[in-house]
Amino acid sequence: MAGGRILVVDDDANLVELVKMRLEASGFDVTTAMTSQEALDAVRAKPLDLCLFDLMLANGNGISLMEEVHSVIPDMPTIILTAHGSIESAVEAMRRGAYSYVTKPFDPRDLLLQIDRALEHRRLNTEIRRLKELLEEKYNFDNIIARSSKMRAVLDVVTRIAKLDSTVHIHGESGTGKELIAKAIHLASGRKDKPFVALNCAALPETLLESELFGHEKGAFTGALKSTKGLFTQADGGTLFLDEIGDMPLSTQSKLLRVLQERQFYPVGSEVAVEVDVRVIVATNKDLEEQVRKGLFRDDLFYRIHVIPIHLPPLRERKEDIVPLVESFLKKFSQQMKKDVKGIAPEALRKLMLHDWPGNVRELENTIEYAVAMTQKDLITEDYVLQARNAPVEAAEKPDREAARGGADGLRPLKDARDAFERDYLVQVLSMTEGNVSQAARLAGKYRADFYDLLKKHDLKVEAFKRGKSTLAN
């Protein structure tokens, strides 16, 4: 790697000139200084990528100068130039924050190699920090869409328990965002600088799952050509997210129970216990209590993981979130596809509001991605939303879903069905008018007073629909 801005500090003018000449010949932009004060002035005057300090300066030493520079730019990589007799001091400099040291007289190739490594090390650290900031920004609570009271209640629980080490059990239908909540918990905890490791327990056969979780020793089984660390070891100090835990085989469940109880485990083929400090978050779309009754899930493991239960409501029960979710997905996919899609037509939005969303947020996201991909205008119209090809499927699935939510004969009582429709309708018109009660009442053909009575009946708060400025088309 060549290029970069380097500050060279030494009280030997001839050496400074020699280093400057060699570094410039290799493509670096070099600034020089003879004293500590000149060096500090240079650090404050222009952006630099690396500092090269002599250990012994006429008016001080390189270690003190390095610490003063780090007080200004904490991540500035520093290489110390030192004589053979001062190597112990150079090692002390590394202990106090220097990247490395080079002994005089130095081989120019060795100096360039050290500089390249230090700059690459800084580049990687900067990239890791940038990615972590992006991750934290994405999974920050403020960026999780929760206009509905049910999702706000979920985030309230998440906020309270994030700092704890207790095991969390997230339950919800597929597509409700269980891993999103698990990552948010991790990033809001004291473990956020440690690994977040996720595993879908349903994705691996029983024979591989144990090895994946706990690791194995070389020769433990056919094909074990080398020892491997498991996910528990990789997550040490951080969080392990076990998705679809309801599909974990009983034999592996007993080993997971032991880890949760004793905080240690044995890799496959090893007799040496490994101790770990891991917070475990599990998730499933299955009813684990029912699984316990059927003998498919250990009851002792269920009580061990069911410390802090969090239920994620399906999208059909939080339709207040559909409008802000649509806005968010429109922005996301418009940027990804480099399109200028400004909003969604009221007819298209009406279809989205009336849909039952068996696939939850994931289905909504896919629907908007398809619509943005297909539209050739700056507005999503109903032609590209929930195409008719889905209708037979919906028609076939709907009785089953209704049966799951209704009585034994598969039908809701008329009053319940009417109330559910009425509430969905109110949510729709409030979302379309962004909480403007006069407009919503006019659209619904009701007097304002009657409309307010309906809002009170269904416990709907107008303020919840006024947050943010909608990008939906009028």
N, C-alpha and C positions, 0 to 999 in steps of 0.2 A: 504494500500500500504506500503511495506517495502523496504528498500534499498535506497541508495542515499548517497552523500558525504556532510557532514554537518560541518560547522565551528562554534565552541562554544567559545565565548569570555566573560570572567568575571575575575575580579581581586581577587575573592574568590576561592582559590585553591581547597578547599574541595567541593564547589558547582560544580566547573568545573569537578572534578573527578566523582562526583555523576551523573551528567547529562551524561557524557561520558559513564559511565558504563551502565546506563539505555538505552541509544540510541544504543550502540553496542549490547546489549542484544536483541534489536528489529531488528537487521540486518543492521544498518547504519554504514558507514565508517566515523569516527569522527576525526576531527582535532581540537586541542585546542590552545588558545592563552590567555595570561594574560594582554597584552597591545594592544593599537591601532596599534602600529608599527608592532608587531608580527602578528596581524590580517591581515594587508595590505600585509605583506610579504607572508603570507599563501595564500591569494587570488591570488597573482601574480604567486605563485610557482606551483599551481596545480588546476585542474578544480574542482569546487564546485557546489553543487546544491542548498544550502540554508545556511543562516547565522543566528545564534542565539546570539544576543548581549545583554549584561546587559546595562540598561539605564545609570547607573552611574558607570563610570570606574575611577580608581585612577588617571589616567593622561588625562582624557577627558570624553566625554559622547557618548552614543551609537548612538545618532542621527547624530552627526558629522561624526562618523566612518561609519555609514550607507551611508551617502552622498558621502564619499570618495570611498567606495566600489562601489557605483552605478556609479561613474565617470569611473571606470574600467570595471564593468559589469553591464550595466543599468538595466537588467531584473532580477537581483539576488533577490529572495524573502528573506525577512528579518523578523524575529520575535524578538520582544523586550521583555526582562525580566525586570520586574519592581516591586517595592514594592507598597503596597496599597496607600501610601501617594503620589505616583508619577504618578497616573493614568492619570492626565491631560497631563503630559509630554508625556506619552505613546500614548495618542490620537493624540497629536501634531506630534509624530513620524509617525503615520499612515497617517496623512494628508500630510506628506513630503515624503511618499513612502514606509513605512513599510507595510508588509502584515497584521500583527496582533500583539497583545501583550499578555503576560502571566504574572499573578501576583504571587509574591513569598509569602509564600511557595506554590509551584504549585503541582497540582495533576499530576503525571506522565502520566495518561491516557489522561488528557486534553492536555498536551504538545504534546504527540504523535498524537492526533487528529488534532491539529493545524498544525503540521509538515506535516502530510499526505495531508491535504487540500491545504497547500501552494505549495507542490510539484506537486499535481494534477493540481492546477491552473497554475503553470509554464508549465507543460507538455501540457495542452490545448492551452495556448498562443503560445507555440513553434509550435504546430501542425497547428494552425490557420495561423501563419506567414508563415509556409512552404507551406501550400495550396495556400495562397495568392500569394506567389512568383511563384509557379507553374502556377497559373492562369495568372499572369502578363506575365510570360515567353511565355505561349501558345498564348496569344492574343496580344503580343507586335507587333507593326507594322513590325518590322524586320522579324518576323516569319510568316507574312501573305504573301503568294506567289503572287507576282505581277511583273512578267517579262514583261507583255504586257503594251503597252502605256496606254490602257484604264484603267487597274487596277492601274497603277501608278498615273493616274490622280485622281482616286477615293481616294487613300491614301493621295494625296496632299490636297484634300478638307478636308478629315477627320482630318489631322494634323492641319489645320488652324482653324477648328471649335470646336475641342475637348474641349478647355478651356472655351468655351462660355456656356451660359445657354439656348441658343435658342433651340426651338423644331426642331428635325431632322425628315425628312420623307425619309425613304429608300425604293426604289422601285426596284423590280427585280423579275425574274422568280423564281419558287420554286427551291431550291437547289443551289442558287448562293451565299449563305453565308450572309444573311441579319443579323442574330443574331450575327455572328462572328464580323461583322463591328460594331454593336451596343455595344458589349462588349469591343471592342478595343477603341471606343470613350469614354466609361465610365472609362476605366483604364488609359486613357491618360488625364483625366480631374481632376479638383481639388476635385471631389467627389469620387475618387477611393477607399478611405477608408470607404466609406458608402455603403449601400446595392445596389446591382444591382438586380432588381426584374423583371422577365419576365412573360408575360401572352400571351397565344394564344387565341385571342378573338373568334376564330371559334370553339374552343374546348368546350365551355360552352353554355348551353341554355340561352336564354334571362333572364329567371327568376333567374338564379344563377349569371350571369355576374355582375349585379349591386352590389349584396352583396359581391362578390369576390373583386371588385374594391374598394368599399367604406366602407365595413364592415356593421355590423348591430347590433341593440340592442336586448337584450334578449326579446323574445315574439313578435318581430316585424312581424313574420309570422309563420305559422305552422312549427314546427321543429326547430325553433330558440331557443334552450334550454339555450344558454348563449350568452353574447355579444362577438363579434368577430371584430378584427381590419382588415381592408381591405388592399389591396396591396399598395394603395397610402400612408397609414400610415406606413406600413412596409418599404416603400422606402424613407421615409422622410430623406432629406439630400443627397440622392443618385439619382439613375436613375431608371425610370420605362420604360420598353420596352414593347410596345403593338404590338404584331405581328398579322398579318391578320386583321388589323383594318378595311379593306374594308368589313368585315363580321359582324361588330358591328351593333346591331339593332339601329334603329333611336332613340328609347326612351333613350337608354344609351348614344348615341352620344350627345344629348342635355345636359346631366349631365357632360359628359367629357368636353364639351365646357365651361361650367360654371367653372370647376376646372382650366382649362387653363387660363381663363380670370381673375378669382378672387383669385386663389390659395387657395381656401377653398371649403369644401363640407359638406354635412350632411349624416352621416351613415343612412342606412335604419332604419326607426322607431325612429330616434333621431331628436330633435329640436335644438341641440347644434352644431354649426358649428365647424369643425376641420380645422385648418390651416396647410398647409404642404409646404415644400420647396423641390420640386421634379423636376428633368429634365425629360422631356418626349421624348422618341424616338419611332416613329411608323414605321411600315413596312407593305407592302402589295405586292402581285403580281397582283393586279387588277389595272385597269386604273381608278383612283378616279375621274378624270374629267368626264369620261364617266359615272361613277356611279352617279355623281352630276346631269348630264343631264337627267339620267333616274329617278331621284328622290329617289335614294337608299342611297345617302350620302348627309349630310347637306353641303351646300356651305360655310356657315360661319365657320363650323368646318374645312373644307378643307383648307380655307385660313389661319386659325389659326395654323394648323399643317404643312402647306407647307412653312415653313419659310426657312429651309435649305434643299432642295431636293438633294438626292444622288441616282443616278441610277447605279445599279450593272449590268454590261454587262453579257449576257449569255456566257457560255463557248465556244460556236461555234464562237463567235466574238472575242475570245482571246485565240486562239489555241497556241500562244507562251507560255502560262502558263501550257499546258498539260504535257510537259516533266518534269518540276520541281515538278508539283503536283504528277505525277506518282512516281518520286523518293521519295518524302515525304511520300506517302502512302505505298510504298514498305517497307521503313524503319520502319514505324509505325506498320504495320501488321506483319512484320517479327519478330519484337521484341515481339509483343503481343502473337504471336503463337509460339514463340521460334523456329523459322526456320531461316536458313541461306540462304535467297534468295538474290542473289547478283545483279540481274539486269533483264532486259527484252529483248527478242530477237527483232531484227529490224523488222521482219514481224509482230510481235504482236504490236509493237509501231506504225507501219504503219496503222494497223486497228484502233488503238485508235485515230490517227491523222485524219483519214478520217471519223470517226463517227460524227454524228450531235449533240449528247449529249442533248437530250430533257430534261433529268433530271439534267443536269448541273454537278457541282462539286460533288454533293451527288451521282449521278449515277456513276461518275468516281471512287469515293472512294469505292462504293459497288463493282464495277467491279474488282478493284485491290484486295479488301479483298477476293472476291471469288477466284481469280486466285492464290493468296498466299495460301489460304486454300487447293486448289485442287492440286497444283503442288507437285511433289515428287522429283524435281530437284532443283538446285540452280539458275535456270533461268526460267522466265515466257515465255512460248511459246504461239503462236497464238491459240493453241488448247483450252486454258483456258481463252481466251479473247473474249468477245462479241460472245457467242456461237450462233450457227445457229438458236436455238430456238427463238432468238430475231428477226431473219430476217423478218418473216412475219409481225411482229408487226411494225418493222421499215418501211417495204415497205408500210404498210397501213397508217402509220402516216405521212410519208414523204410528200405526196402530200398536206396534210393539212398544214404542216409547211411551205412548199414552197408557198402555197396560202397565208398564213399569211404574208409572207415576200415579195411576188411578186405582180404582178398586179391582176386586178379583174378576169382575166381568169385563175389564178392559175399558170401562167408561168412567169418566169423572161425573160426579153429580153436576146437574145443569148449573147450579149456582156457582160452584167452584170454577167450572169452565168459563162462565160468563165473567166472573171476577178476574180470572187470569187474562182473558182477552182485553177487558177494560183497562187493566193496569198496563199491559203491553202497548195499547193504543195511546194511553196518556204519555208513556215514556217516549213513544215515537214522535208525537206532536211537540212535546217539550224539547226533544233533541233537535228537531227540524227548526224550531223557532229560537233555539238557544236560551230557553227559559223565559221567553217573552210571553207572559200569561195572556195578554190581550190578543196577540196573534194566535196563540194556541187555542184559546177559547173560540175565536172566530172560525178557525179551521175545523174545530170539533162541532161547531154549530150550537155552542152552549153560552149562556150568560156567564160573566166572570165569576159571580157569586157561586153559581152552580158548579163551575169548573173548580173553584177553590174547595168546594165540598168534596168533589171527587178526589182531589189531591190529598186532602186530609184523610179520606177513607182508606186510601192506599199508601199512606205514610210516605208520600213523595215530596221532596224538598226542592223548590224551584231553584235555589242557589246552586244546587249540584249541577244544573245544566248551564250555568252561566260562566263556568270556569274556562278561561282561555278564549281566544278568538277563533271561531270556527273557520275552516277553509272550504266548507261545503258550499256548493252553489246554491243560490237563492232560487 
